[in-house]
């Protein structure tokens, strides 16, 4: 279970973070999913997974990635899963909601 915090961080449990041995990830928004993919060498760049407690839980600042997303930045807990075929930890996001007040048609 991951958590998107109100301060813009994504928290991963130690078990989830273990998928990323260099403690760096590439983050991609794909449709209504967030994909976290491991970086093979820390020198290659990526987002840093910072350790936040003795258990080894990790956190990364992720809010900037959602800046242009119609649904905005999600706050709260989500379930994530490792997809072996894609080599990514995938977190489903809620579908983007339409902007309130638009009905799809405008009167002149």
DARAFEN-V631329 format. One record per residue. N is the residue number from 1. RES is the residue in three letters. PHI is phi in radians with two decimals (none if undefined). PSI is psi in degrees with one decimal (none if undefined). Layout:
((N/RES/PHI/PSI) (N/RES/PHI/PSI))
This chain:
((1/UNK/none/122.2) (2/UNK/-1.77/162.8) (3/UNK/-2.37/128.6) (4/UNK/-1.59/116.2) (5/UNK/-1.51/162.3) (6/UNK/-1.16/-18.1) (7/UNK/-1.60/5.0) (8/UNK/1.67/11.5) (9/UNK/-1.79/151.7) (10/UNK/-1.91/122.9) (11/UNK/-1.76/132.0) (12/UNK/-2.05/144.1) (13/UNK/-1.23/163.6) (14/UNK/-1.02/-37.8) (15/UNK/-1.13/-43.0) (16/UNK/-1.18/-41.0) (17/UNK/-1.18/-22.6) (18/UNK/-1.09/-18.7) (19/UNK/-1.20/-11.5) (20/UNK/-2.12/78.0) (21/UNK/-1.10/-24.7) (22/UNK/-1.55/-1.3) (23/UNK/1.07/28.2) (24/UNK/-2.34/146.5) (25/UNK/-2.39/160.1) (26/UNK/-1.83/131.8) (27/UNK/-1.98/129.1) (28/UNK/-2.29/138.7) (29/UNK/-1.66/122.5) (30/UNK/-2.23/109.7) (31/UNK/0.94/-119.7) (32/UNK/-1.86/38.7) (33/UNK/-2.38/149.0) (34/UNK/-1.85/125.8) (35/UNK/-1.87/129.3) (36/UNK/-1.96/122.5) (37/UNK/-2.11/137.1) (38/UNK/-1.20/146.8) (39/UNK/-1.71/129.8) (40/UNK/-1.19/-39.4) (41/UNK/-2.22/132.0) (42/UNK/-0.99/-31.7) (43/UNK/-1.17/-13.3) (44/UNK/-1.37/-8.5) (45/UNK/1.72/-162.1) (46/UNK/1.92/-177.6) (47/UNK/-1.62/135.5) (48/UNK/-1.45/130.6) (49/UNK/-1.59/108.4) (50/UNK/-1.59/135.5) (51/UNK/-1.25/132.5) (52/UNK/-2.01/-7.2) (53/UNK/-2.79/176.2) (54/UNK/-1.19/-25.1) (55/UNK/-1.17/-21.7) (56/UNK/1.74/8.9) (57/UNK/-1.05/149.6) (58/UNK/-2.26/160.7) (59/UNK/-2.47/147.9) (60/UNK/-2.47/146.2) (61/UNK/-1.38/122.4) (62/UNK/-2.26/-9.7) (63/UNK/-0.97/-37.5) (64/UNK/-1.02/-31.6) (65/UNK/-1.10/-26.9) (66/UNK/-1.64/2.7) (67/UNK/-0.95/-41.5) (68/UNK/-1.76/6.4) (69/UNK/-1.35/129.0) (70/UNK/-0.95/-36.8) (71/UNK/-1.41/-6.3) (72/UNK/1.30/-163.8) (73/UNK/-1.55/125.9) (74/UNK/-1.44/136.4) (75/UNK/-1.96/136.4) (76/UNK/2.18/-176.7) (77/UNK/-1.58/144.9) (78/UNK/-2.44/157.1) (79/UNK/-1.60/139.4) (80/UNK/-2.17/162.6) (81/UNK/-2.57/148.1) (82/UNK/-1.47/128.7) (83/UNK/-1.87/104.7) (84/UNK/-1.06/-41.8) (85/UNK/-1.08/-40.3) (86/UNK/-1.59/-12.2) (87/UNK/1.12/39.1) (88/UNK/-2.49/149.1) (89/UNK/-1.59/118.2) (90/UNK/-1.93/128.3) (91/UNK/-2.05/112.6) (92/UNK/-1.18/139.3) (93/UNK/-1.96/158.4) (94/UNK/-1.17/149.6) (95/UNK/-1.04/146.4) (96/UNK/-1.09/136.7) (97/UNK/-1.69/144.1) (98/UNK/-1.17/153.5) (99/UNK/-1.09/132.7) (100/UNK/-1.12/143.7) (101/UNK/1.64/-5.5) (102/UNK/-1.79/135.3) (103/UNK/-1.90/-0.9) (104/UNK/1.68/-16.5) (105/UNK/-2.27/150.7) (106/UNK/-2.16/141.4) (107/UNK/-1.65/141.3) (108/UNK/-1.21/none))
